[in-house]
Amino acid sequence: MKTKTRSAVALIVIYALIVLLGFFVINGVDVGIYDVRPLSGIQQGLDITGGVYTVYQADDTSIDNFEEKMDGAMLVLRNRLDSKGFTEGTVTRQGTDRIRVEIPINETSEIQDPTAISQFIGSPAKLEFKDPNGEVIMEGADIENAGVSTDSSGKPAVAFQLTSEGTKKFSDATLKFINQTISIVLDDVTISSPTVNAHIGNGNGIIEGNFTEVQAENLAMQIESGALPIDLKEIEARTISATLGVDALQNSIFAGFIGLLVLFAFMLIFYRLPGLVACTGLIVYTLCVLLLLGSVPGVQLTLPGIAGIVLGIGMAVDANVIIFERFKEEFRTGKTLRISFNAGTKKAFVTILDSNVTTLICAIVLAVFGTGQIKSFAYTLIISIIVSMFSALVVSNGMMKLFIGLNIKNPNVFMPKAKQLREAAKAEQNGGAA
């Protein structure tokens, strides 16, 4: 009786937590000064919200430090998108000499015209050195080159070399503004504000600070990008209608909802109480995936991503089916429900783990080497695989043990024709013994 009561209380608590999780995912929650909205926090990809994507190609790949120049160009494009509020936009390397920029457009976007956006991100970077009064001292064209160096104590620093015209401008400025700051501004965003410690008249400057190696490299690329010695030409530009994306999303959600209903009906009819447990696990799976999509930075929901979620549902169901079938096989041998389920779960575990790990490896490869929507599919697939294993091996498995702990007398609740299976097993054993 004590075990039965504990199992009943545990099941009630689990279902209450699932309802609470659903409420949190849909409505969010206020935690102090933080307003957490998982469902509304899901970033939607270009194919759903509508927007523009552009592909740029480098004219010359034989220039010195080509890889660094491409990294610098990507950093400039990223800063430019952020400065205009396009934080959901993505800038990715495509192949060796191409950069792909994807910008979803929604009602909060500062620029709504896709053509204007394309012109904005494709214009040359504007680098300026400004004095303490905000006056421009020199521009990016006065920078010869910039790179990582070390200061007198051996710490990472940024060194830059100026053109002859830039040398004169900077010499006058450093002489005038000793012990004052000169701001370095890229596309109207201040990226550094070093203090002038001495007059620099030879055209070779160094910016010291508590830089890490990566921070110094980024700042050097940003400074050099004002006169970036790499020409990017636009080779592809497309706009996607927001209406098309919304319609596709609604159709996908409707199709997924119908599919889930059919799946729930099949599991309940064919597996009975274990089917109910599997359906509960799928609900937990769906809520957890939505929670992670709204919480993990850099993950966008795209139409291929929805396909990854649906694939995860299939894998979660598949894991449950394998466990339940092993459960039936063990029960046919005459074992009790508890022993049959434990043995079936143990035998199914290796199969489930192998299938999920192999798929996870493929998803990781796609995430590392894929671009655009392929990467989005990979991210959602990785999340879906991990959550599906959790829902099948932890949630469904734990709930089944609790239901068995209720000591339900009729085994037909757990599987069709359970009594006949048990009688057939006993008859087979008796026949074998005779």
C-alpha positions as CSV (number, residue, x, y, z in Angstrom):
1,M,0.0,0.0,0.0
2,K,2.9,2.4,0.8
3,T,4.5,1.8,-2.6
4,K,1.1,2.3,-4.3
5,T,0.5,5.6,-2.5
6,R,4.0,6.9,-3.3
7,S,3.6,6.0,-6.9
8,A,0.2,7.8,-7.1
9,V,1.5,10.9,-5.4
10,A,4.6,11.0,-7.7
11,L,2.4,10.7,-10.8
12,I,0.2,13.6,-9.6
13,V,3.3,15.7,-9.0
14,I,4.8,14.9,-12.4
15,Y,1.6,15.8,-14.3
16,A,1.3,19.0,-12.2
17,L,4.9,19.9,-13.2
18,I,4.2,19.3,-16.8
19,V,1.2,21.6,-16.7
20,L,3.4,24.2,-14.9
21,L,6.1,23.8,-17.6
22,G,3.4,24.3,-20.3
23,F,2.2,27.5,-18.7
24,F,5.8,28.8,-18.4
25,V,6.6,28.0,-22.0
26,I,3.4,29.7,-23.3
27,N,3.0,32.6,-21.0
28,G,6.5,33.1,-19.6
29,V,7.3,34.3,-16.1
30,D,8.6,37.4,-14.4
31,V,11.7,36.7,-12.2
32,G,12.6,39.9,-10.4
33,I,13.7,42.4,-13.1
34,Y,13.9,39.7,-15.7
35,D,10.9,39.0,-18.0
36,V,11.3,35.5,-19.4
37,R,9.2,34.6,-22.4
38,P,10.4,31.3,-23.9
39,L,7.8,31.0,-26.6
40,S,7.9,34.6,-27.8
41,G,11.7,34.6,-27.5
42,I,12.1,32.1,-30.4
43,Q,14.0,33.8,-33.2
44,Q,12.4,33.1,-36.5
45,G,14.5,32.5,-39.6
46,L,14.4,34.3,-42.9
47,D,12.0,31.8,-44.5
48,I,9.4,32.4,-41.9
49,T,9.5,36.1,-41.1
50,G,10.5,37.2,-44.6
51,G,13.5,39.3,-45.3
52,V,16.6,39.4,-47.6
53,Y,19.7,37.4,-48.0
54,T,22.8,38.4,-50.0
55,V,25.9,36.6,-51.0
56,Y,29.2,38.5,-51.5
57,Q,32.3,37.1,-53.3
58,A,35.9,38.3,-52.9
59,D,37.4,39.6,-56.2
60,D,40.9,38.5,-55.4
61,T,41.9,35.6,-53.2
62,S,45.6,35.9,-53.8
63,I,46.1,39.0,-51.7
64,D,48.3,38.8,-48.5
65,N,46.5,37.7,-45.3
66,F,43.4,36.8,-47.3
67,E,41.8,34.8,-44.4
68,E,42.3,37.7,-42.0
69,K,40.8,40.1,-44.5
70,M,37.7,37.9,-44.9
71,D,37.3,37.7,-41.1
72,G,37.6,41.5,-40.9
73,A,34.9,41.9,-43.6
74,M,32.6,39.5,-41.7
75,L,33.2,41.4,-38.4
76,V,32.3,44.7,-40.1
77,L,29.1,43.3,-41.6
78,R,28.2,41.9,-38.1
79,N,28.8,45.2,-36.4
80,R,26.8,47.0,-39.1
81,L,23.8,44.8,-38.6
82,D,23.9,45.1,-34.9
83,S,24.1,48.9,-35.1
84,K,20.8,49.0,-37.0
85,G,19.1,46.5,-34.7
86,F,19.3,43.4,-36.9
87,T,20.6,41.3,-34.1
88,E,18.8,38.2,-35.6
89,G,20.7,38.6,-38.8
90,T,23.5,36.0,-39.6
91,V,26.8,36.5,-41.3
92,T,28.4,33.2,-42.3
93,R,31.4,32.1,-44.5
94,Q,30.3,30.2,-47.6
95,G,33.1,28.3,-49.2
96,T,36.5,30.0,-49.5
97,D,35.7,33.3,-50.9
98,R,32.1,34.1,-50.2
99,I,30.1,35.7,-47.3
100,R,26.4,35.1,-46.9
101,V,24.3,37.6,-45.0
102,E,20.7,36.7,-44.0
103,I,18.5,39.4,-42.4
104,P,15.0,38.6,-41.2
105,I,12.6,41.6,-41.4
106,N,9.8,42.1,-38.9
107,E,7.7,44.9,-37.6
108,T,10.5,46.1,-35.2
109,S,13.2,46.4,-37.9
110,E,14.6,49.9,-38.3
111,I,14.8,49.4,-42.1
112,Q,11.9,47.7,-43.8
113,D,12.9,48.1,-47.5
114,P,15.0,45.0,-48.5
115,T,16.7,47.1,-51.2
116,A,17.8,49.7,-48.7
117,I,19.1,46.9,-46.4
118,S,21.2,45.4,-49.2
119,Q,22.7,48.8,-50.1
120,F,23.3,49.5,-46.4
121,I,25.3,46.4,-45.6
122,G,27.2,46.5,-48.9
123,S,28.5,50.0,-48.6
124,P,32.2,50.5,-47.7
125,A,33.0,50.6,-44.0
126,K,33.4,54.1,-42.5
127,L,36.3,54.3,-40.0
128,E,37.1,57.6,-38.3
129,F,39.5,58.8,-35.6
130,K,37.9,61.6,-33.5
131,D,39.4,64.0,-31.0
132,P,37.9,64.7,-27.6
133,N,35.6,67.3,-29.2
134,G,34.1,64.8,-31.6
135,E,36.0,66.3,-34.6
136,V,37.3,63.9,-37.2
137,I,41.1,63.7,-37.2
138,M,41.5,61.2,-40.0
139,E,39.6,58.4,-41.7
140,G,40.1,54.8,-42.7
141,A,41.9,55.6,-45.9
142,D,44.8,57.0,-43.8
143,I,45.4,53.5,-42.3
144,E,48.1,51.6,-44.1
145,N,47.7,48.4,-42.1
146,A,47.0,47.1,-38.6
147,G,47.8,44.0,-36.6
148,V,48.5,42.3,-33.3
149,S,51.7,43.3,-31.4
150,T,52.9,43.4,-27.8
151,D,53.4,46.2,-25.4
152,S,56.5,46.8,-23.2
153,S,55.3,44.2,-20.7
154,G,54.7,41.6,-23.3
155,K,50.9,41.8,-23.2
156,P,48.8,41.8,-26.5
157,A,48.4,45.2,-28.1
158,V,47.3,46.6,-31.5
159,A,49.8,48.2,-33.8
160,F,48.9,50.3,-36.8
161,Q,50.8,52.0,-39.6
162,L,49.6,55.2,-41.3
163,T,50.0,56.6,-44.8
164,S,52.2,59.7,-45.3
165,E,49.1,61.9,-45.2
166,G,47.7,60.1,-42.1
167,T,51.1,60.4,-40.4
168,K,50.9,64.2,-40.6
169,K,47.3,64.3,-39.3
170,F,48.0,61.9,-36.5
171,S,51.2,63.7,-35.5
172,D,49.4,67.0,-35.1
173,A,46.6,65.4,-33.2
174,T,48.8,63.5,-30.7
175,L,50.8,66.6,-30.0
176,K,47.7,68.6,-29.3
177,F,45.8,66.0,-27.3
178,I,48.4,64.4,-25.0
179,N,46.8,62.7,-22.0
180,Q,43.4,62.9,-23.7
181,T,41.4,60.3,-25.6
182,I,41.1,59.8,-29.3
183,S,38.1,57.7,-30.2
184,I,38.1,55.1,-33.0
185,V,34.7,55.0,-34.6
186,L,33.5,52.3,-37.1
187,D,30.2,52.9,-38.8
188,D,29.2,55.4,-36.0
189,V,30.0,52.9,-33.3
190,T,33.0,53.6,-31.0
191,I,35.2,50.5,-30.9
192,S,38.1,51.9,-28.8
193,S,39.0,55.1,-26.9
194,P,42.7,55.0,-26.2
195,T,44.5,57.8,-24.2
196,V,47.4,59.6,-25.9
197,N,50.5,59.0,-23.8
198,A,53.0,60.6,-26.1
199,H,53.5,62.5,-29.4
200,I,53.5,60.0,-32.3
201,G,55.2,61.5,-35.4
202,N,56.5,58.5,-37.3
203,G,53.2,57.1,-38.4
204,N,53.5,53.9,-36.2
205,G,51.0,53.8,-33.4
206,I,50.3,51.2,-30.7
207,I,47.1,50.8,-28.6
208,E,47.8,49.2,-25.2
209,G,45.3,47.9,-22.8
210,N,44.2,44.7,-21.0
211,F,43.6,42.9,-24.2
212,T,43.4,39.2,-24.7
213,E,44.9,37.8,-27.9
214,V,41.4,37.5,-29.5
215,Q,40.4,41.0,-28.4
216,A,43.5,42.4,-30.0
217,E,42.9,40.5,-33.2
218,N,39.3,41.7,-33.4
219,L,40.3,45.4,-32.8
220,A,43.1,45.2,-35.4
221,M,40.7,43.8,-38.0
222,Q,38.1,46.5,-37.2
223,I,40.7,49.3,-37.6
224,E,42.0,47.9,-40.8
225,S,38.5,47.4,-42.2
226,G,38.2,51.1,-42.8
227,A,40.6,50.6,-45.7
228,L,39.9,46.9,-46.3
229,P,42.1,45.8,-49.2
230,I,39.5,43.3,-50.4
231,D,36.8,44.0,-52.8
232,L,33.4,42.2,-52.3
233,K,31.0,42.0,-55.1
234,E,27.3,41.1,-54.8
235,I,26.6,37.9,-56.7
236,E,23.2,36.9,-55.3
237,A,20.4,38.8,-53.6
238,R,16.9,37.6,-52.9
239,T,13.9,38.8,-50.9
240,I,11.4,36.5,-49.3
241,S,7.8,37.6,-48.7
242,A,6.7,37.6,-45.0
243,T,3.3,36.4,-46.1
244,L,4.8,33.3,-47.8
245,G,6.7,32.6,-44.6
246,V,3.7,33.0,-42.3
247,D,1.6,30.8,-44.5
248,A,4.3,28.1,-44.6
249,L,4.6,28.3,-40.8
250,Q,0.9,28.0,-40.2
251,N,0.6,25.1,-42.6
252,S,3.6,23.4,-40.9
253,I,2.1,23.8,-37.4
254,F,-1.3,22.6,-38.6
255,A,0.3,19.5,-40.3
256,G,2.3,18.8,-37.1
257,F,-0.8,19.1,-34.9
258,I,-2.8,16.7,-37.0
259,G,0.2,14.3,-37.1
260,L,0.5,14.4,-33.3
261,L,-3.2,13.7,-32.9
262,V,-3.0,10.6,-35.2
263,L,0.2,9.5,-33.4
264,F,-1.5,9.9,-30.0
265,A,-4.5,7.9,-31.2
266,F,-2.3,5.1,-32.5
267,M,-0.2,4.9,-29.4
268,L,-3.2,4.8,-27.1
269,I,-5.1,2.1,-29.1
270,F,-2.1,-0.1,-29.8
271,Y,-0.2,0.2,-26.5
272,R,-2.9,1.4,-24.0
273,L,-1.4,2.6,-20.7
274,P,2.2,2.6,-22.1
275,G,0.8,4.6,-25.0
276,L,-0.5,7.2,-22.6
277,V,2.9,7.4,-21.0
278,A,4.5,7.8,-24.5
279,C,2.0,10.6,-25.3
280,T,3.0,12.3,-22.0
281,G,6.6,12.0,-22.9
282,L,6.0,13.6,-26.3
283,I,4.2,16.5,-24.7
284,V,7.3,17.0,-22.4
285,Y,9.5,16.7,-25.5
286,T,7.6,19.4,-27.3
287,L,7.6,21.8,-24.4
288,C,11.3,21.3,-23.7
289,V,12.2,21.9,-27.4
290,L,10.2,25.1,-27.4
291,L,11.9,26.2,-24.2
292,L,15.3,25.6,-25.6
293,L,14.6,27.2,-28.9
294,G,13.6,30.4,-27.0
295,S,16.5,30.2,-24.6
296,V,19.6,29.0,-26.5
297,P,21.3,32.0,-28.2
298,G,22.0,31.8,-31.9
299,V,19.3,29.2,-32.7
300,Q,16.6,30.3,-35.2
301,L,13.4,28.5,-36.1
302,T,13.2,27.9,-39.8
303,L,11.1,25.6,-41.9
304,P,13.9,23.0,-42.2
305,G,14.3,23.4,-38.4
306,I,10.6,22.4,-38.0
307,A,11.5,19.3,-40.0
308,G,14.2,18.6,-37.5
309,I,11.7,18.9,-34.6
310,V,9.3,16.5,-36.3
311,L,12.2,14.1,-36.9
312,G,12.9,14.3,-33.2
313,I,9.3,13.4,-32.4
314,G,9.7,10.3,-34.6
315,M,12.8,9.3,-32.8
316,A,11.2,9.7,-29.4
317,V,8.2,7.6,-30.5
318,D,10.6,5.0,-32.0
319,A,12.5,4.7,-28.6
320,N,9.2,4.2,-26.8
321,V,8.1,1.5,-29.3
322,I,11.3,-0.4,-28.9
323,I,11.0,-0.4,-25.1
324,F,7.4,-1.5,-25.2
325,E,8.0,-4.3,-27.7
326,R,10.9,-5.6,-25.5
327,F,8.5,-5.3,-22.6
328,K,6.0,-7.5,-24.4
329,E,8.7,-10.1,-25.2
330,E,9.8,-10.3,-21.6
331,F,6.2,-10.6,-20.4
332,R,5.5,-13.5,-22.7
333,T,8.2,-15.5,-20.9
334,G,6.1,-15.5,-17.7
335,K,7.9,-12.7,-15.8
336,T,6.1,-10.1,-13.7
337,L,5.2,-6.7,-15.1
338,R,8.0,-5.0,-13.2
339,I,10.7,-7.5,-14.0
340,S,9.6,-7.6,-17.7
341,F,9.7,-3.8,-18.0
342,N,13.1,-3.5,-16.4
343,A,14.5,-6.2,-18.6
344,G,12.9,-4.8,-21.7
345,T,14.3,-1.3,-21.0
346,K,17.8,-2.7,-20.4
347,K,17.8,-4.6,-23.7
348,A,16.4,-1.7,-25.6
349,F,18.8,0.9,-24.2
350,V,21.8,0.0,-26.4
351,T,19.7,0.0,-29.6
352,I,18.2,3.4,-28.7
353,L,21.6,4.9,-27.8
354,D,23.2,3.7,-31.0
355,S,20.5,5.1,-33.3
356,N,20.5,8.5,-31.5
357,V,24.2,8.8,-31.2
358,T,24.8,8.1,-35.0
359,T,22.1,10.7,-35.9
360,L,23.6,13.2,-33.4
361,I,27.0,12.8,-35.1
362,C,25.5,13.6,-38.5
363,A,23.7,16.6,-37.0
364,I,26.9,17.9,-35.5
365,V,28.8,17.5,-38.8
366,L,26.0,19.5,-40.5
367,A,26.2,22.2,-37.8
368,V,29.9,22.6,-38.2
369,F,30.2,22.5,-42.0
370,G,26.7,23.5,-43.1
371,T,25.5,27.0,-43.9
372,G,22.3,28.9,-43.8
373,Q,19.2,26.8,-43.3
374,I,21.2,23.6,-43.2
375,K,22.9,24.9,-40.0
376,S,19.5,25.8,-38.6
377,F,18.2,22.3,-39.4
378,A,21.3,20.8,-37.7
379,Y,20.9,22.9,-34.5
380,T,17.2,22.0,-34.0
381,L,18.0,18.4,-34.8
382,I,20.7,18.3,-32.1
383,I,18.3,19.8,-29.6
384,S,15.5,17.4,-30.7
385,I,17.7,14.3,-30.4
386,I,18.9,15.2,-26.9
387,V,15.4,16.0,-25.6
388,S,13.9,13.0,-27.3
389,M,16.3,10.7,-25.4
390,F,15.5,12.5,-22.2
391,S,11.8,12.1,-22.7
392,A,12.0,8.4,-23.6
393,L,14.6,7.2,-21.2
394,V,13.9,9.4,-18.2
395,V,10.3,10.7,-18.4
396,S,8.5,7.8,-20.1
397,N,10.6,5.2,-18.4
398,G,10.1,6.7,-14.9
399,M,6.4,7.1,-15.4
400,M,6.0,3.5,-16.5
401,K,7.7,2.3,-13.4
402,L,5.4,4.5,-11.3
403,F,2.3,3.1,-13.1
404,I,3.5,-0.4,-12.5
405,G,4.0,0.6,-8.9
406,L,0.2,1.2,-8.6
407,N,-0.2,-2.6,-8.6
408,I,-2.9,-2.6,-11.2
409,K,-4.4,-6.1,-11.1
410,N,-5.5,-6.3,-14.8
411,P,-2.4,-6.7,-17.0
412,N,-4.6,-5.9,-20.1
413,V,-4.2,-2.3,-19.1
414,F,-0.5,-2.5,-20.1
415,M,-0.9,-4.5,-23.3
416,P,-3.7,-6.1,-25.4
417,K,-4.4,-9.8,-24.7
418,A,-2.0,-9.8,-21.7
419,K,-3.8,-12.7,-20.0
420,Q,-3.8,-14.8,-23.2
421,L,-0.1,-14.1,-23.6
422,R,0.6,-15.2,-20.0
423,E,-1.5,-18.3,-20.3
424,A,0.2,-19.2,-23.6
425,A,3.6,-18.8,-21.9
426,K,2.5,-21.0,-19.0
427,A,1.2,-23.7,-21.4
428,E,4.4,-23.6,-23.3
429,Q,6.4,-24.0,-20.1
430,N,4.3,-26.8,-18.9
431,G,4.5,-28.5,-22.3
432,G,8.2,-28.2,-22.3
433,A,8.5,-29.6,-18.8
434,A,6.3,-32.6,-19.7
